[in-house]
Amino acid sequence: MKSTRPHVIFLFLFLPVFLISCGKGGKSPEQKSGEYPGTEEGLKSVLKDILADGKLSTKLRPTAEDYAAVFEGEFAKKAEATYKEPWEKGQLVLKAKPGQTEIKVFSVTVEDLKAKNEKSNEFPGGWTEIAPNLKPGLTIYMVRVTEPGKDLGMRFDGFVYVNGRWRIFPKPWRIR
């Protein structure tokens, strides 16, 4: 009887586990806690990675804990239910047009949105509408991705750094 070599057994037993753990098993990429800092530069870094490969947009997908940390009470559950299908269908993909490489970051606090002050005027009006459903103390970010030296380009809003990760909650005024 032939002896089976240990490295052959290793190959057949552990290679599938290794491939799955490296993302070859069809699982979408996740953002590790602390992978990007909770600063404007951290947001620019995660966006540069995502804009280079739109499939990485799933790194911004919130968890149930993230919804609960951003939205008040029942609104958090409604938000999670509203965003579930677009995430699962791959509809929440961030893309920029060719040549749009400059990322400009704008921010507003929940308190600014609730006060409807000058700072909140930089954001779409829907943010002030849903401000009562946002947890206090958060900062909401919006980015404009433009060609270098230009002011107009693609706009994405609803970025929040929560639970050690960047997440996106786009157009929350559509939550039902």
Beta strands, then each sheet from edge to edge (+ up, - down):
strand 1: 102-109
strand 2: 139-146
strand 3: 153-162
strand 4: 165-168
sheet 1: 1+ 2- 3+ 4-
end
